[in-house]
Amino acid sequence: MHETGTAQKSNRLRQLRAFCQAAQTGSISRAAERLCLSQPSVSLLIRALEQDLDTALFERHGPRIHLTPAGEALLETALPLVEGMDHLADLFAARLGEMNSGALDIAAGESTILYLLADFTKAFSDSYPQIALHLHNVTGRDGLALLRAGDVDFAVGSMLEVPSDIDYVPIFDFEPMLITASDHPLAGRSRVDLEEISRYGLILPPRHLSTWHVVDLVFQQHGLRYDVVLEAGGWEVIKKFVELGLGVSIVTSICLTGQERLAAIPLGEYFPHRSYGAVLRRGRFLSPQARRFLEIMDADFFRRYETGAQGRGRGGRTRPGGPGDSDFTGHDRSLP
């Protein structure tokens, strides 16, 4: 009996692992690739699990599969258990005060990686040189897709809208700023109004990104017309063109180091502050490596998170301006 029970438990873990991989990837074939199994083997494991639980876990439409309500409930229950088993060695080592192996995958936009994560990445790598750290340069839908598929441990960015399966924990808060060339007529001012800004050509990121959307909304609300003289991707490119006097721009203080040959004027009177923080898949198991990186970013992170301080749209700890923007909304309103 004991051997039979052990075999059943082992097979149940295989079933749940196959189910979780299929649910995360939305594909039996992709789950099979990840598990190094044949597609029929994964299908059999999932069907056996459905029979054992006497319920359908997926709606099947040809090669595409979608979770049923019962499947969503099982995923929420089973995923932390399966991921915990898969990280057992790391958890045990961390419990013994060791963290000398493993990997950590983080998704973030280019500017967030460059400006916000650089110091934290160095601190983590200096403390844990044996851990393989991968920074995935993505924004928008791609970042959320990696998160939902389990390809990254968490993401770092700014969220305007938080999907129901995602938790957003803001850590930093940045101020909106007008930047101009150092010899611009507005340079040196401590305050400017929106009508004055509208007289000068704007340099903005591409119009499908959130910065353009916010700028357009604010000018419309004030009944003002504006002129975009140049679209450019990336805050470093935008700052360079502003330095050259080709126009002015409206940025978040995250992209300002204080070393630029620019004038910067606060615009909090007109534009909202922008929070940046951790983007987590709700219910996901966090490896010791992921937990340590988040604690390096914010020593108080897990107290706030675990007591329900997931800030949907709220600001976090203020960090003096120091460059880059990314957005992990489910839309392509992502900052560069």
N, C-alpha and C positions, 0 to 999 in steps of 0.2 A: 504493500500500500504506500509505504513511504516513497519508494522509487517512482510510483505512478504519480503521486502528488507533486513530487519535484519536477517530473517531466511536464506535467500540466502547467505548473508555474512558469517553467522555462519557455514553453510554447506560448503561454499567454503574453509574456514579455515580447516575444517575437511578433505576435499578432498586433500588440499595441504599438510596437516600434514601426511596423509596416503601415498601420493605420495613421499614425502621427505624421510620418513622412509623406504619405499620399495626401493627407489633409493640408499640410503646409505647402506642398508643391502644386496641388490641384491636378496631379497626374500620377497614374499607376506606373507608367514607364519611367518617369523621373524618380519616383520613389525606389523603383527597382535598381536604377543606376546608383543611387546613393547608398543603398544597402548591399550592393554587389550581389544581387539575386536576379533570377529571371522574372520577367513580367508575370507569367502564369503563377509563379511561386508567391508573389506578393498578392495577387488576386485571390489565391486560395487562402492565404492567411487572413485577409480581410473578410472574405465570405465566411470563414470558420468563426471569426469573432462575431460577425452579425448573427450567425446561427446560435452561438452560445448566449448572446445577449437578447436574442429573439427580437431584433429590431434592425431596420435598414439604417446604415450610417452614411451612405452616399446616395445621391441621385445620379444616375449614369446616363449621359447623353453622348453615345459614341465614345471617343477617347477622352472626353471631358467629364470630370466628376465634380460634384458640389456637395457639401455637407448638408445633411438633413438637420432639423432641430435636435434630434437625438445625437447625431454626430458632433454637432457643435458642443453639446453638453459633455460628451465623452472627451473631446479634445481638451476642453478646459480642465477636466479632471485628470486625464492621463498624461498630458504633455509634461507637466512638471515632474511627474514620477519617472517617466521614461528618460527625460533629460538628466534628472538626478542620478539615475543608474548609469547613464553613459558618462557622467562626470564623477563617478564614485572615487576613482583614483585621485583626481584633483582635490576633491572635497576632503579625502582622508589626509592627503599631504598638507592641506591648508590647516586642518585641525591639529596637526602635529607641529604647526608653525613653519611649514616649508611650502614654497611655491616655486619649484625649480623647473617646471616643464609646462607644456600645454600651449594653447594659442588664444588669441583675443582678436576678434574682428569687430571693427567699428565703422559705421557708415556716416559720412558727413560731406558737406559741400567743400569745394576747393578753398574758398575763403575761410571757412570755419576751421579747416585743417591747418591752413597757413597761419592764421592769426590767433585763434582761440585755443586750439589743441596742441600747438607746438610745444609750449612749456610743460604741459601735463604729460605729453608723450615722452619728452626727455626725462622727466622725473620718474615715470613708470619704467622706462627702459633702463635707467640707471639703477633702479632698485631691483628689477627683475629681468636681467639681460637674457636669461634662458627662455623666456616666454616669447613666442613668435607673435608679433603685433602686426596686424594688417589694417591699414586705413583705406576704406573703399570710397573713392571720390565720386559721390553720386548725390543727386538732390531729387525732390519731388516724388513722383510715383516710383522711380527706381529705388529710392531709399526705403520706402515703405514695403516694396515688393521683396527686397532682400531681408528686411526685418520679419515679415510674415512667413517667408520661406525658411527661416531659421539659418540663413546664410551669414548673418551678422548677429552679434550679441546684443547690441543696442546701436542707436544712432544719436548724433548730436546735431541740433539745429534749432530752428525757430518755427513754431507752429501757430498758424492763424486759426485753423480748425482741427479738432482732435477727433478722429474716428472712434467708434464705440469699442473697437478691439485694441486700442492703443492708449497707453498712459504717457502723459507729457509732464515732466518735472522741471520747471524752469529753475535755472541756477544764476544766470547773469542777466543784467538789465542794461540796455544801451540807449543813448539819446539820439534823436534825429538831428542832423546838422546840415546847414547849407555850407558848401565849400566853394570858394572862389580862388582865382589867382591872387597872389599877394599884392599885386598892383591894381586890382579891380576896384571900381568905384564903391562897392559895398564892403570891401576889405577894411578891417579895423572897427567895424560897427559891432556893438554888443547885442543889437536887436535889429531885425528887419521885418517888415510886414510882407504879406503874400503878394500884394499888389506891386510892390517894388521888385520882387523876384520875377514876377510875370513879364517884366520888361526885357529880361535877358534870356537868351537861348539856353535850354537845358540839355545836358548830356545825361542820358539814362540807360540802364540796362535794356535788353530787348523787351518789347511790349507784352510778351506772354508771361513775364516774370512779375512777382508781386510788387516790386518797387514801383513799376509803372502804374499798376492798378491803384495803389495807395495815393500816389501823386495826382493821378487823374481825378480820383474821388474827392480829394481835398480841394483842388482848384475848382471843380464843378460845384461843390458845396458853397464856395465863396463867390460863385458867378464870375470867375476870371478865366480868360483864355491864356494859353501858354504855348510856347513854341519849342519843340524838341529839334535841336540842330544836329544831334548825333546820337546814334545808338551804339553802345559798346558793351561787350561782355567782360565782366571781371572788374572789381573795384580798383585794382592797380592800374588798369588801362584807363578807366574813367578819371582817376586822380591825375594821371599823366596829362591827359587832354585838358583837364581843368587848369593845371599848372601852366600849360602852353597858352591859356587864354582863349580857348575855343568855345567856352561856355561855362556855365555853373552847374552844380549838381546837388541833389538832395540825397544824403547817405545816412547810414547809421554809424554812430561813433565807434563801433567795433572795428571799422576799417581805417581809423586814424591813429597813427603811432606818435604824432607830434614831431616827426622828423621831416614831414612833407613841406614843400615850399608853397603852402596854401594858407588861406584864412578860413577859419571855421566859426560859424555863428549858430547858436542853438535855435532849434525850431520846434521845441516842445509845445509851444503855444498852438501850433497848427497840426503837427503830426504826432502820432502815438509813439511812445517808447516801444522798444522791441526786446522781448525776452529771448534768451537762448538757454537750452538745457538738454536733458536726456530724453530721448524718445524710446519707449520700451513697448514691446508687445505684451499686452495684458496677460498675466498668468504664466509668462515664460520663466523658466528656471534661469537664474543668473549664476554663472560660474564664479569661482573664487577670483579668477583673473578680472572678470567684468566688475565684480563688486569692489575690488581694490582700486581699479581705475576710477570708478565713480566716486569713491571716497577721497581719492587724490583731488578730483575736481571740486568736491564739496564734502568736507568732513562730516557735515550734518545731514548728508543726502538720505540715508536710509531711515533715520528717525522721521524726517519729513514725509518720505514716501510711504513708509509702513504705517504711519498714523493718518493716512488719507490726505496728505498734503499735495496730491497730484494737482498741479495748478493748471487747470484748463484755461489758458489765456492770462494767467496772473504772472506778474513779474517776479524775479528772483534776486539773488545777491548781486549787488552792483560791482562791476569791475571797471576800472578806468579804461577809457577808450583804447582799443588796441585791435585792430582790423578784422572783416569778412562776414559773409551772410549765407545761410542756407535755410531752406524751408522744407519741411516734411509733410506738408498738407497733401491730401490725395489729389490735388490739382497741380497743374504745372505753374502755379504762381510762386515758384521758388526763386529766392534771391540767388545771385551768382555764387 
